[in-house]
Amino acid sequence: MDANELRDKTPDQLRDELANLKKEAFNLRFQQATGQLENTSRMRIVRRSAARVKTILNQKAAAAASEA
């Protein structure tokens, strides 16, 4: 997901997105451990997407703190 798309979302939507990404990462790790993972590059994409969501959340929190 693009960072510009994430910046348009609310913090609640971002937290939901992060939860979904974490569930997907767990499922991918489980598939890898059992030898069922076909697309290994998906793990990297999910991990980086989660980091991107966390970064945007932290930026929004910092912006809100500086306004207050």
N, CA, C and O atoms as a GROMACS GRO file, in nm:
protein
  272
    1MET      N    1   0.085  -0.117   0.000
    1MET     CA    2   0.000   0.000   0.000
    1MET      C    3   0.090   0.124   0.000
    1MET      O    4   0.195   0.127   0.064
    2ASP      N    5   0.046   0.224  -0.072
    2ASP     CA    6   0.123   0.346  -0.087
    2ASP      C    7   0.111   0.433   0.038
    2ASP      O    8   0.006   0.434   0.103
    3ALA      N    9   0.216   0.504   0.073
    3ALA     CA   10   0.216   0.588   0.192
    3ALA      C   11   0.114   0.702   0.179
    3ALA      O   12   0.055   0.743   0.279
    4ASN      N   13   0.094   0.752   0.058
    4ASN     CA   14  -0.003   0.859   0.039
    4ASN      C   15  -0.145   0.811   0.067
    4ASN      O   16  -0.227   0.886   0.120
    5GLU      N   17  -0.175   0.687   0.033
    5GLU     CA   18  -0.305   0.630   0.064
    5GLU      C   19  -0.323   0.616   0.214
    5GLU      O   20  -0.432   0.638   0.267
    6LEU      N   21  -0.216   0.581   0.283
    6LEU     CA   22  -0.223   0.564   0.428
    6LEU      C   23  -0.242   0.697   0.499
    6LEU      O   24  -0.311   0.703   0.601
    7ARG      N   25  -0.184   0.802   0.447
    7ARG     CA   26  -0.196   0.933   0.512
    7ARG      C   27  -0.339   0.986   0.506
    7ARG      O   28  -0.377   1.069   0.589
    8ASP      N   29  -0.417   0.939   0.411
    8ASP     CA   30  -0.556   0.983   0.399
    8ASP      C   31  -0.648   0.913   0.498
    8ASP      O   32  -0.760   0.958   0.519
    9LYS      N   33  -0.602   0.805   0.560
    9LYS     CA   34  -0.684   0.728   0.652
    9LYS      C   35  -0.677   0.786   0.792
    9LYS      O   36  -0.583   0.856   0.828
   10THR      N   37  -0.780   0.755   0.871
   10THR     CA   38  -0.784   0.798   1.011
   10THR      C   39  -0.697   0.704   1.094
   10THR      O   40  -0.666   0.593   1.050
   11PRO      N   41  -0.658   0.746   1.214
   11PRO     CA   42  -0.578   0.658   1.300
   11PRO      C   43  -0.648   0.525   1.332
   11PRO      O   44  -0.582   0.422   1.342
   12ASP      N   45  -0.781   0.526   1.347
   12ASP     CA   46  -0.852   0.401   1.373
   12ASP      C   47  -0.843   0.306   1.254
   12ASP      O   48  -0.825   0.186   1.271
   13GLN      N   49  -0.856   0.360   1.134
   13GLN     CA   50  -0.843   0.278   1.014
   13GLN      C   51  -0.702   0.223   1.002
   13GLN      O   52  -0.682   0.109   0.960
   14LEU      N   53  -0.603   0.303   1.039
   14LEU     CA   54  -0.464   0.258   1.034
   14LEU      C   55  -0.438   0.146   1.134
   14LEU      O   56  -0.366   0.051   1.104
   15ARG      N   57  -0.498   0.156   1.253
   15ARG     CA   58  -0.481   0.050   1.353
   15ARG      C   59  -0.545  -0.080   1.304
   15ARG      O   60  -0.491  -0.189   1.326
   16ASP      N   61  -0.661  -0.069   1.239
   16ASP     CA   62  -0.724  -0.189   1.182
   16ASP      C   63  -0.637  -0.250   1.074
   16ASP      O   64  -0.621  -0.372   1.067
   17GLU      N   65  -0.580  -0.166   0.989
   17GLU     CA   66  -0.492  -0.212   0.883
   17GLU      C   67  -0.370  -0.282   0.941
   17GLU      O   68  -0.326  -0.385   0.890
   18LEU      N   69  -0.315  -0.225   1.049
   18LEU     CA   70  -0.199  -0.285   1.114
   18LEU      C   71  -0.234  -0.421   1.174
   18LEU      O   72  -0.155  -0.516   1.164
   19ALA      N   73  -0.350  -0.432   1.234
   19ALA     CA   74  -0.393  -0.560   1.291
   19ALA      C   75  -0.408  -0.665   1.181
   19ALA      O   76  -0.368  -0.780   1.199
   20ASN      N   77  -0.464  -0.625   1.068
   20ASN     CA   78  -0.479  -0.719   0.956
   20ASN      C   79  -0.343  -0.763   0.903
   20ASN      O   80  -0.324  -0.880   0.870
   21LEU      N   81  -0.250  -0.669   0.894
   21LEU     CA   82  -0.117  -0.703   0.845
   21LEU      C   83  -0.045  -0.798   0.941
   21LEU      O   84   0.026  -0.889   0.898
   22LYS      N   85  -0.062  -0.776   1.070
   22LYS     CA   86   0.001  -0.863   1.168
   22LYS      C   87  -0.057  -1.005   1.161
   22LYS      O   88   0.016  -1.103   1.175
   23LYS      N   89  -0.189  -1.015   1.140
   23LYS     CA   90  -0.250  -1.147   1.124
   23LYS      C   91  -0.197  -1.216   0.999
   23LYS      O   92  -0.167  -1.336   1.001
   24GLU      N   93  -0.185  -1.141   0.892
   24GLU     CA   94  -0.134  -1.199   0.768
   24GLU      C   95   0.011  -1.244   0.785
   24GLU      O   96   0.050  -1.350   0.735
   25ALA      N   97   0.091  -1.164   0.855
   25ALA     CA   98   0.230  -1.201   0.878
   25ALA      C   99   0.239  -1.329   0.961
   25ALA      O  100   0.323  -1.415   0.934
   26PHE      N  101   0.152  -1.342   1.060
   26PHE     CA  102   0.149  -1.464   1.140
   26PHE      C  103   0.115  -1.584   1.054
   26PHE      O  104   0.180  -1.689   1.063
   27ASN      N  105   0.013  -1.569   0.970
   27ASN     CA  106  -0.027  -1.680   0.882
   27ASN      C  107   0.084  -1.717   0.786
   27ASN      O  108   0.106  -1.835   0.758
   28LEU      N  109   0.154  -1.618   0.735
   28LEU     CA  110   0.264  -1.646   0.643
   28LEU      C  111   0.378  -1.719   0.713
   28LEU      O  112   0.438  -1.810   0.657
   29ARG      N  113   0.408  -1.678   0.837
   29ARG     CA  114   0.513  -1.747   0.913
   29ARG      C  115   0.473  -1.891   0.941
   29ARG      O  116   0.556  -1.982   0.934
   30PHE      N  117   0.346  -1.911   0.971
   30PHE     CA  118   0.296  -2.046   0.996
   30PHE      C  119   0.308  -2.132   0.870
   30PHE      O  120   0.349  -2.247   0.877
   31GLN      N  121   0.271  -2.074   0.756
   31GLN     CA  122   0.282  -2.148   0.629
   31GLN      C  123   0.428  -2.181   0.598
   31GLN      O  124   0.457  -2.290   0.548
   32GLN      N  125   0.518  -2.089   0.628
   32GLN     CA  126   0.659  -2.115   0.601
   32GLN      C  127   0.710  -2.228   0.689
   32GLN      O  128   0.788  -2.312   0.644
   33ALA      N  129   0.668  -2.229   0.815
   33ALA     CA  130   0.714  -2.332   0.907
   33ALA      C  131   0.664  -2.470   0.867
   33ALA      O  132   0.731  -2.571   0.892
   34THR      N  133   0.547  -2.476   0.806
   34THR     CA  134   0.492  -2.604   0.766
   34THR      C  135   0.526  -2.640   0.622
   34THR      O  136   0.485  -2.745   0.573
   35GLY      N  137   0.600  -2.554   0.555
   35GLY     CA  138   0.643  -2.582   0.418
   35GLY      C  139   0.537  -2.558   0.313
   35GLY      O  140   0.548  -2.610   0.202
   36GLN      N  141   0.434  -2.482   0.346
   36GLN     CA  142   0.324  -2.457   0.252
   36GLN      C  143   0.333  -2.321   0.185
   36GLN      O  144   0.248  -2.289   0.101
   37LEU      N  145   0.431  -2.241   0.219
   37LEU     CA  146   0.441  -2.106   0.166
   37LEU      C  147   0.493  -2.110   0.023
   37LEU      O  148   0.602  -2.161  -0.003
   38GLU      N  149   0.414  -2.055  -0.070
   38GLU     CA  150   0.453  -2.055  -0.211
   38GLU      C  151   0.519  -1.924  -0.251
   38GLU      O  152   0.618  -1.925  -0.324
   39ASN      N  153   0.465  -1.812  -0.205
   39ASN     CA  154   0.516  -1.681  -0.244
   39ASN      C  155   0.595  -1.622  -0.127
   39ASN      O  156   0.538  -1.555  -0.041
   40THR      N  157   0.725  -1.647  -0.124
   40THR     CA  158   0.806  -1.601  -0.011
   40THR      C  159   0.824  -1.450  -0.010
   40THR      O  160   0.851  -1.393   0.096
   41SER      N  161   0.810  -1.385  -0.123
   41SER     CA  162   0.828  -1.240  -0.127
   41SER      C  163   0.713  -1.168  -0.057
   41SER      O  164   0.727  -1.051  -0.020
   42ARG      N  165   0.601  -1.236  -0.038
   42ARG     CA  166   0.487  -1.173   0.029
   42ARG      C  167   0.521  -1.139   0.174
   42ARG      O  168   0.470  -1.041   0.228
   43MET      N  169   0.606  -1.220   0.238
   43MET     CA  170   0.645  -1.192   0.377
   43MET      C  171   0.713  -1.056   0.387
   43MET      O  172   0.684  -0.978   0.478
   44ARG      N  173   0.802  -1.028   0.295
   44ARG     CA  174   0.874  -0.901   0.295
   44ARG      C  175   0.777  -0.784   0.272
   44ARG      O  176   0.788  -0.681   0.337
   45ILE      N  177   0.685  -0.801   0.179
   45ILE     CA  178   0.588  -0.696   0.147
   45ILE      C  179   0.501  -0.665   0.268
   45ILE      O  180   0.477  -0.548   0.300
   46VAL      N  181   0.454  -0.768   0.336
   46VAL     CA  182   0.367  -0.750   0.453
   46VAL      C  183   0.444  -0.684   0.566
   46VAL      O  184   0.392  -0.594   0.632
   47ARG      N  185   0.568  -0.728   0.587
   47ARG     CA  186   0.649  -0.670   0.695
   47ARG      C  187   0.675  -0.522   0.671
   47ARG      O  188   0.666  -0.441   0.763
   48ARG      N  189   0.706  -0.487   0.548
   48ARG     CA  190   0.732  -0.347   0.516
   48ARG      C  191   0.605  -0.263   0.520
   48ARG      O  192   0.609  -0.146   0.559
   49SER      N  193   0.493  -0.321   0.481
   49SER     CA  194   0.366  -0.249   0.489
   49SER      C  195   0.330  -0.219   0.633
   49SER      O  196   0.282  -0.110   0.664
   50ALA      N  197   0.354  -0.314   0.722
   50ALA     CA  198   0.326  -0.292   0.864
   50ALA      C  199   0.415  -0.180   0.919
   50ALA      O  200   0.369  -0.096   0.996
   51ALA      N  201   0.540  -0.179   0.879
   51ALA     CA  202   0.632  -0.074   0.924
   51ALA      C  203   0.586   0.062   0.870
   51ALA      O  204   0.596   0.163   0.939
   52ARG      N  205   0.537   0.063   0.746
   52ARG     CA  206   0.488   0.186   0.686
   52ARG      C  207   0.367   0.240   0.762
   52ARG      O  208   0.356   0.361   0.785
   53VAL      N  209   0.276   0.150   0.801
   53VAL     CA  210   0.158   0.191   0.878
   53VAL      C  211   0.200   0.246   1.014
   53VAL      O  212   0.146   0.347   1.060
   54LYS      N  213   0.294   0.180   1.079
   54LYS     CA  214   0.342   0.227   1.210
   54LYS      C  215   0.405   0.366   1.198
   54LYS      O  216   0.386   0.451   1.285
   55THR      N  217   0.480   0.388   1.092
   55THR     CA  218   0.544   0.517   1.071
   55THR      C  219   0.440   0.627   1.055
   55THR      O  220   0.453   0.734   1.114
   56ILE      N  221   0.338   0.602   0.976
   56ILE     CA  222   0.232   0.702   0.954
   56ILE      C  223   0.157   0.729   1.083
   56ILE      O  224   0.124   0.843   1.113
   57LEU      N  225   0.130   0.623   1.161
   57LEU     CA  226   0.063   0.641   1.290
   57LEU      C  227   0.147   0.729   1.383
   57LEU      O  228   0.093   0.818   1.449
   58ASN      N  229   0.277   0.705   1.388
   58ASN     CA  230   0.365   0.785   1.473
   58ASN      C  231   0.371   0.930   1.425
   58ASN      O  232   0.377   1.022   1.507
   59GLN      N  233   0.371   0.951   1.294
   59GLN     CA  234   0.372   1.087   1.241
   59GLN      C  235   0.244   1.160   1.277
   59GLN      O  236   0.248   1.278   1.313
   60LYS      N  237   0.131   1.091   1.268
   60LYS     CA  238   0.003   1.153   1.304
   60LYS      C  239  -0.002   1.185   1.454
   60LYS      O  240  -0.054   1.289   1.494
   61ALA      N  241   0.052   1.095   1.536
   61ALA     CA  242   0.054   1.119   1.679
   61ALA      C  243   0.143   1.237   1.713
   61ALA      O  244   0.107   1.319   1.798
   62ALA      N  245   0.257   1.247   1.648
   62ALA     CA  246   0.348   1.359   1.674
   62ALA      C  247   0.286   1.491   1.630
   62ALA      O  248   0.301   1.593   1.697
   63ALA      N  249   0.215   1.488   1.516
   63ALA     CA  250   0.150   1.611   1.468
   63ALA      C  251   0.039   1.654   1.564
   63ALA      O  252   0.022   1.774   1.589
   64ALA      N  253  -0.035   1.559   1.616
   64ALA     CA  254  -0.142   1.591   1.710
   64ALA      C  255  -0.084   1.644   1.841
   64ALA      O  256  -0.142   1.735   1.902
   65ALA      N  257   0.029   1.590   1.885
   65ALA     CA  258   0.091   1.635   2.010
   65ALA      C  259   0.148   1.776   1.994
   65ALA      O  260   0.143   1.855   2.088
   66SER      N  261   0.200   1.806   1.878
   66SER     CA  262   0.259   1.940   1.858
   66SER      C  263   0.151   2.046   1.846
   66SER      O  264   0.175   2.163   1.878
   67GLU      N  265   0.031   2.008   1.800
   67GLU     CA  266  -0.079   2.104   1.790
   67GLU      C  267  -0.137   2.135   1.926
   67GLU      O  268  -0.186   2.245   1.950
   68ALA      N  269  -0.132   2.038   2.016
   68ALA     CA  270  -0.194   2.058   2.148
   68ALA      C  271  -0.107   2.135   2.243
   68ALA      O  272  -0.147   2.159   2.357
   0.00000   0.00000   0.00000
